[in-house]
């Protein structure tokens, strides 16, 4: 099964917890703090593996969680950082944030790597909190939570040229005639249900990759037929080989077919029409094909090259392939991201998001929430009173106490931060 789009959840490893420890050695009566820091959690890294061709593996495993870093140890020993979790993806994989659609990575070359989410840093041990005023602190941090996000993986095949056209015009037959690929060929529409790749080898060691895409129909750019879900694979191609059936066996007009397919390419993405296009007039070994070709050339004009071919007799294939190779060498790679008309960028200051939000539930409990607050909560070690007092000071310095008063909190009311509830005292 060919899978070319899937959503995956990834989470970096949490950092290891810092430790509260003190030196206990002979003849050292007051050795001081000796708690080490925790190690960093593992990053989630995507790496290109040339042996993969689809995203099939992600249908069975869609959650990837990094390993947590080791906790700190006595004698100021730092915990070991976790190794990155490497996930193999096929070449041509585009990684986007599932919510914002922001491009995270475009992985095309063998061995290319990209960090998708980072692991959390290790928490600090009590040695880090030692000061002249507090030389022996009972205070340490938990590890920082690792980043997490939903990402969308989209595979766009790495082909130099792509075959497009209506169903049953001879695209698969042409691919099998010029490469070693063996796509399914049959006398009915939509025989090809997944893109096929083949390498065209010319003389003197010259070669290029040719992709056969499932047949397009009118309305494909709006979701009709199979074409829309596979049109993404032509975005990386430098040259489009437009296969047109000149025999007219199915009662269609070759020129109308040509115009309709180009309209679908234009509707899908306007940059597709910037690519050089070569017309392969197929099935020239059948009756009426020669006459239809004359009419077709008059309507289309001399600007677009037309190559009459027959994949059965192999006539005209050599001239077509040489022309395609010549255009590939002269055509630069098209970027996937459309560039705006203006190159100038204007940067403006954005208002900083509120560090916390206070709400009051039907049970009368004041709820304090926010990304910064929750991160501080997760990194606080509530097993030590000194750490709890530090957390209270941090909340006060952020203005939480004043904000609670503005919301009508009184002495003895319950305030909740995530799963932790405490009684408010002024």
C-alpha positions as CSV (number, residue, x, y, z in Angstrom):
1,X,0.0,0.0,0.0
2,X,1.3,3.5,-0.9
3,X,0.9,6.0,2.0
4,X,2.0,9.5,1.3
5,X,0.3,11.6,4.1
6,X,-0.1,10.9,7.8
7,X,-0.3,12.8,11.1
8,X,2.1,11.9,13.9
9,X,2.5,12.9,17.6
10,X,6.0,13.5,18.8
11,X,7.3,14.4,22.3
12,X,10.8,15.1,23.4
13,X,12.1,13.4,26.5
14,X,11.8,15.2,29.8
15,X,14.9,16.3,31.6
16,X,16.2,14.4,34.6
17,X,15.5,15.7,38.1
18,X,18.1,17.5,40.1
19,X,19.1,16.0,43.4
20,X,19.3,17.3,47.0
21,X,22.5,15.8,48.6
22,X,25.3,16.8,50.9
23,X,28.9,15.7,51.3
24,X,29.4,13.1,54.0
25,X,33.1,12.4,54.3
26,X,35.4,11.6,57.2
27,X,36.9,14.8,58.7
28,X,34.5,17.0,56.7
29,X,31.8,17.8,59.3
30,X,30.0,20.4,57.1
31,X,30.8,19.4,53.5
32,X,28.0,21.5,52.0
33,X,25.6,20.7,49.1
34,X,26.6,18.0,46.6
35,X,23.5,17.4,44.5
36,X,24.1,17.0,40.8
37,X,22.0,18.2,37.9
38,X,19.7,16.0,35.8
39,X,20.6,15.0,32.2
40,X,18.8,16.4,29.2
41,X,15.9,14.5,27.6
42,X,16.2,13.1,24.1
43,X,15.4,15.1,21.0
44,X,13.1,13.6,18.3
45,X,15.1,13.6,15.0
46,X,13.8,12.7,11.5
47,X,16.5,11.2,9.2
48,X,16.2,10.3,5.5
49,X,16.6,6.7,4.6
50,X,16.9,6.0,0.9
51,X,15.5,2.5,1.3
52,X,12.1,3.8,2.2
53,X,9.6,4.7,-0.5
54,X,6.3,5.4,1.4
55,X,5.1,6.4,4.9
56,X,3.5,3.0,5.4
57,X,5.4,2.4,8.7
58,X,3.7,5.4,10.3
59,X,0.3,3.8,9.9
60,X,1.2,1.4,12.7
61,X,3.1,3.7,15.0
62,X,2.0,7.3,15.2
63,X,3.3,8.2,18.7
64,X,7.0,8.9,19.3
65,X,8.2,9.8,22.8
66,X,11.8,10.5,23.7
67,X,13.6,9.0,26.6
68,X,13.9,10.9,29.9
69,X,17.3,12.1,31.0
70,X,18.9,10.5,34.1
71,X,18.4,12.1,37.5
72,X,21.3,13.9,39.2
73,X,23.4,12.0,41.7
74,X,25.3,12.6,44.9
75,X,28.9,14.0,44.9
76,X,27.8,16.6,42.2
77,X,27.5,13.9,39.6
78,X,25.3,15.0,36.6
79,X,22.8,12.6,35.2
80,X,23.4,11.2,31.8
81,X,21.6,12.9,28.9
82,X,19.4,10.7,26.7
83,X,20.4,9.9,23.2
84,X,18.2,11.4,20.4
85,X,15.4,9.2,19.1
86,X,16.0,8.9,15.3
87,X,13.0,8.2,13.1
88,X,13.6,7.1,9.6
89,X,11.6,8.8,6.8
90,X,11.7,8.4,3.0
91,X,13.4,11.0,0.8
92,X,11.0,13.7,-0.2
93,X,9.2,14.0,3.1
94,X,7.9,17.4,4.1
95,X,7.2,17.9,7.8
96,X,4.7,20.6,8.9
97,X,3.0,21.5,12.2
98,X,-0.4,20.0,12.0
99,X,-2.1,23.0,13.6
100,X,-0.3,26.0,12.1
101,X,0.8,24.3,8.9
102,X,4.2,25.9,9.4
103,X,7.0,24.2,7.5
104,X,9.4,22.4,9.9
105,X,11.7,20.5,7.5
106,X,12.0,19.5,3.9
107,X,14.0,16.2,3.9
108,X,15.3,15.3,0.4
109,X,18.9,14.1,0.7
110,X,20.1,10.8,2.0
111,X,21.2,11.0,5.6
112,X,19.7,14.5,6.0
113,X,18.5,15.1,9.6
114,X,16.1,17.6,11.3
115,X,15.3,18.1,14.9
116,X,11.4,18.1,15.1
117,X,11.1,18.6,18.9
118,X,13.7,19.2,21.5
119,X,14.1,17.4,24.8
120,X,13.9,19.2,28.1
121,X,16.9,20.4,30.0
122,X,17.9,18.7,33.2
123,X,16.8,20.1,36.5
124,X,19.4,21.8,38.8
125,X,20.6,20.1,41.9
126,X,20.9,21.9,45.3
127,X,24.5,22.8,44.6
128,X,23.3,25.3,42.1
129,X,21.1,27.1,44.7
130,X,23.9,27.6,47.3
131,X,24.4,31.2,48.3
132,X,26.2,33.0,51.1
133,X,22.8,33.6,52.8
134,X,21.8,29.9,52.3
135,X,24.9,27.7,52.0
136,X,23.0,24.4,52.5
137,X,19.7,24.6,50.5
138,X,17.2,21.8,50.6
139,X,16.1,22.8,47.1
140,X,16.3,21.2,43.6
141,X,14.5,21.3,40.3
142,X,12.6,18.7,38.4
143,X,13.5,18.3,34.8
144,X,12.1,20.5,32.1
145,X,9.2,18.9,30.1
146,X,10.2,18.0,26.5
147,X,8.5,19.8,23.6
148,X,5.5,18.1,22.1
149,X,3.5,18.7,18.9
150,X,1.3,17.1,16.2
151,X,3.1,17.0,12.9
152,X,1.9,16.2,9.4
153,X,4.2,14.2,7.2
154,X,3.7,14.6,3.5
155,X,5.6,12.6,0.9
156,X,6.4,14.3,-2.4
157,X,8.3,12.1,-4.7
158,X,11.8,13.1,-5.9
159,X,11.3,12.8,-9.7
160,X,12.9,14.9,-12.4
161,X,10.0,14.5,-14.8
162,X,6.4,13.5,-14.3
163,X,3.8,11.9,-16.6
164,X,0.4,13.5,-16.5
165,X,-2.8,12.9,-18.6
166,X,-6.2,11.4,-18.6
167,X,-6.7,7.8,-17.6
168,X,-5.8,5.1,-20.2
169,X,-3.7,7.4,-22.4
170,X,-0.6,5.2,-22.1
171,X,1.4,6.7,-19.2
172,X,2.1,3.4,-17.5
173,X,2.9,1.7,-20.8
174,X,5.3,4.5,-21.6
175,X,7.0,4.2,-18.2
176,X,7.4,0.4,-18.7
177,X,8.9,1.0,-22.2
178,X,11.6,3.4,-21.2
179,X,12.5,2.1,-17.7
180,X,12.7,-1.1,-15.8
181,X,9.6,-0.3,-13.8
182,X,6.7,-2.7,-14.2
183,X,3.5,-0.8,-13.3
184,X,0.1,-2.5,-13.6
185,X,-1.3,-2.1,-17.2
186,X,-4.9,-2.9,-18.1
187,X,-7.6,-1.8,-20.5
188,X,-9.7,0.1,-17.9
189,X,-9.5,3.5,-16.2
190,X,-7.6,4.1,-13.0
191,X,-5.4,1.0,-13.4
192,X,-2.6,3.0,-11.6
193,X,-3.7,3.6,-8.0
194,X,-0.3,4.9,-6.7
195,X,2.6,6.8,-8.2
196,X,5.3,4.7,-9.9
197,X,9.0,5.7,-10.3
198,X,11.5,4.5,-12.9
199,X,15.0,5.5,-14.0
200,X,15.5,6.4,-17.6
201,X,19.0,5.6,-18.7
202,X,20.4,7.3,-21.8
203,X,23.8,6.9,-23.4
204,X,27.0,8.1,-21.9
205,X,25.8,7.5,-18.4
206,X,23.1,10.1,-18.5
207,X,19.9,9.3,-16.6
208,X,16.9,10.9,-14.9
209,X,13.9,9.8,-12.7
210,X,10.5,9.6,-14.3
211,X,7.3,9.4,-12.3
212,X,4.0,8.0,-13.5
213,X,1.0,9.6,-11.7
214,X,-2.5,8.2,-11.5
215,X,-4.8,9.5,-14.2
216,X,-6.3,13.0,-13.8
217,X,-9.9,13.8,-14.7
218,X,-11.8,17.0,-15.0
219,X,-12.3,18.4,-11.5
220,X,-9.3,16.6,-10.0
221,X,-8.1,19.8,-8.4
222,X,-11.4,20.0,-6.5
223,X,-11.1,16.4,-5.3
224,X,-12.6,14.4,-8.2
225,X,-11.1,11.0,-9.0
226,X,-7.7,10.0,-7.7
227,X,-5.6,12.8,-9.2
228,X,-5.9,15.4,-6.4
229,X,-4.3,13.3,-3.7
230,X,-1.3,12.5,-6.0
231,X,-0.9,15.9,-7.6
232,X,1.5,16.8,-4.8
233,X,4.1,14.4,-6.3
234,X,4.5,16.5,-9.4
235,X,5.5,19.6,-7.4
236,X,9.2,18.6,-7.2
237,X,9.5,17.7,-10.9
238,X,11.3,20.1,-13.3
239,X,9.6,18.9,-16.5
240,X,6.0,17.8,-17.2
241,X,5.5,15.2,-19.9
242,X,1.9,15.5,-21.0
243,X,0.7,12.3,-22.5
244,X,-2.2,12.8,-24.9
245,X,-4.0,9.9,-26.7
246,X,-4.0,10.7,-30.4
247,X,-6.1,7.6,-31.4
248,X,-9.3,9.0,-30.1
249,X,-10.5,5.5,-29.3
250,X,-12.6,6.6,-26.4
251,X,-14.4,9.4,-28.4
252,X,-12.4,12.2,-26.7
253,X,-10.9,15.2,-28.5
254,X,-7.0,15.2,-27.9
255,X,-6.9,19.0,-27.9
256,X,-9.7,19.3,-25.3
257,X,-8.0,16.7,-23.2
258,X,-4.8,18.8,-23.3
259,X,-6.6,22.0,-22.3
260,X,-8.6,20.3,-19.4
261,X,-5.5,18.8,-17.8
262,X,-3.6,22.1,-17.9
263,X,-6.6,23.8,-16.3
264,X,-6.4,21.2,-13.5
265,X,-2.7,21.8,-13.0
266,X,-3.3,25.6,-12.9
267,X,-6.2,25.2,-10.4
268,X,-4.1,23.0,-8.1
269,X,-1.0,25.3,-7.9
270,X,-0.1,28.0,-10.3
271,X,3.6,27.3,-10.2
272,X,3.0,24.0,-12.0
273,X,2.5,25.8,-15.3
274,X,5.9,27.5,-15.0
275,X,7.6,24.2,-15.6
276,X,8.5,23.3,-19.2
277,X,6.1,20.9,-20.8
278,X,6.6,18.3,-23.5
279,X,3.6,16.7,-25.2
280,X,3.9,12.9,-25.9
281,X,1.4,12.1,-28.6
282,X,0.8,8.5,-27.7
283,X,-0.7,5.5,-29.5
284,X,0.5,6.6,-33.0
285,X,0.5,3.0,-34.1
286,X,-3.4,3.0,-34.1
287,X,-5.7,4.1,-36.9
288,X,-6.7,7.8,-37.2
289,X,-3.8,8.9,-34.9
290,X,-1.8,10.5,-37.7
291,X,-4.8,12.6,-38.9
292,X,-5.7,13.6,-35.3
293,X,-2.1,14.7,-34.8
294,X,-2.2,17.1,-37.7
295,X,-5.4,18.7,-36.3
296,X,-3.9,18.8,-32.8
297,X,-0.7,20.6,-34.0
298,X,-2.7,23.3,-35.9
299,X,-4.7,24.1,-32.7
300,X,-1.8,24.1,-30.3
301,X,0.7,26.1,-32.3
302,X,4.5,25.7,-32.7
303,X,5.5,26.9,-29.2
304,X,4.9,23.6,-27.4
305,X,7.0,20.6,-28.6
306,X,5.0,17.6,-29.7
307,X,6.6,14.2,-30.0
308,X,4.6,11.4,-31.7
309,X,5.4,8.1,-30.0
310,X,4.2,4.5,-29.8
311,X,5.2,2.7,-26.6
312,X,4.3,-0.6,-28.3
313,X,6.6,-0.2,-31.3
314,X,9.0,2.1,-29.4
315,X,8.9,4.6,-32.2
316,X,9.7,8.2,-31.3
317,X,10.8,7.4,-27.7
318,X,14.5,8.3,-28.1
319,X,13.7,11.8,-29.4
320,X,11.2,12.4,-26.6
321,X,13.6,11.3,-23.8
322,X,16.5,13.3,-25.1
323,X,14.3,16.4,-25.2
324,X,13.1,15.8,-21.6
325,X,16.7,15.3,-20.4
326,X,17.8,18.5,-22.1
327,X,15.0,20.5,-20.4
328,X,15.8,18.9,-17.0
329,X,19.5,20.1,-17.3
330,X,18.4,23.6,-18.2
331,X,15.6,24.0,-15.6
332,X,16.3,24.9,-12.0
333,X,14.7,23.3,-9.0
334,X,11.4,24.9,-8.1
335,X,10.9,25.7,-4.4
336,X,8.0,24.1,-2.7
337,X,7.2,27.3,-0.8
338,X,5.7,30.1,-2.9
339,X,7.6,33.3,-2.5
340,X,5.7,36.5,-2.1
341,X,5.9,39.3,-4.7
342,X,7.7,41.6,-2.2
343,X,11.0,40.6,-0.8
344,X,10.9,43.2,1.9
345,X,9.8,42.1,5.3
346,X,8.4,44.3,8.0
347,X,9.0,43.2,11.6
348,X,6.7,44.5,14.3
349,X,6.7,44.1,18.1
350,X,4.0,41.7,19.3
351,X,2.3,42.1,22.6
352,X,3.6,39.5,25.0
353,X,1.1,36.8,25.9
354,X,-0.2,36.9,29.4
355,X,1.9,34.6,31.6
356,X,-1.2,33.4,33.4
357,X,-5.0,33.4,33.4
358,X,-7.2,33.3,36.5
359,X,-10.7,31.7,36.3
360,X,-13.2,30.7,39.0
361,X,-15.1,27.4,38.6
362,X,-18.6,26.6,39.8
363,X,-17.1,25.0,42.9
364,X,-15.6,28.4,44.0
365,X,-12.0,27.4,43.4
366,X,-9.7,29.9,41.7
367,X,-7.8,28.2,38.9
368,X,-4.4,29.7,37.8
369,X,-3.3,28.5,34.4
370,X,-0.8,29.4,31.7
371,X,2.1,27.8,29.9
372,X,4.7,29.6,32.0
373,X,2.9,28.8,35.3
374,X,2.5,25.1,34.3
375,X,6.2,24.8,33.4
376,X,7.2,26.3,36.7
377,X,4.9,23.9,38.5
378,X,6.3,20.8,36.7
379,X,9.8,21.8,37.5
380,X,9.1,22.3,41.2
381,X,10.0,19.5,43.6
382,X,7.1,19.7,46.1
383,X,8.8,17.1,48.4
384,X,10.8,20.0,50.0
385,X,9.3,22.9,51.9
386,X,12.0,25.2,50.6
387,X,11.0,24.4,47.0
388,X,7.4,25.1,47.8
389,X,8.3,28.5,49.3
390,X,10.3,29.3,46.2
391,X,7.3,28.4,44.0
392,X,5.2,30.8,46.0
393,X,7.7,33.6,45.7
394,X,7.8,33.1,41.9
395,X,4.0,33.3,41.7
396,X,4.1,36.5,43.8
397,X,6.8,38.1,41.6
398,X,4.7,37.4,38.5
399,X,1.8,39.3,40.0
400,X,-0.4,36.3,40.7
401,X,-1.3,37.5,44.3
402,X,-2.4,40.9,43.0
403,X,-4.4,39.3,40.2
404,X,-6.2,37.0,42.7
405,X,-7.1,39.9,44.8
406,X,-8.6,41.7,41.8
407,X,-10.7,38.6,41.2
408,X,-12.1,38.7,44.8
409,X,-10.0,36.1,46.6
410,X,-10.3,36.1,50.4
411,X,-8.4,34.6,53.2
412,X,-8.9,30.8,53.3
413,X,-10.1,30.4,49.7
414,X,-8.7,27.5,47.7
415,X,-6.4,28.2,44.7
416,X,-5.5,25.5,42.2
417,X,-2.5,25.3,40.0
418,X,-2.8,22.2,37.7
419,X,-3.4,19.3,40.2
420,X,-2.0,21.2,43.3
421,X,-4.5,23.0,45.6
422,X,-3.4,25.3,48.4
423,X,-5.1,27.7,50.8
424,X,-4.7,31.4,50.1
425,X,-3.2,33.5,52.9
426,X,-2.4,37.1,52.6
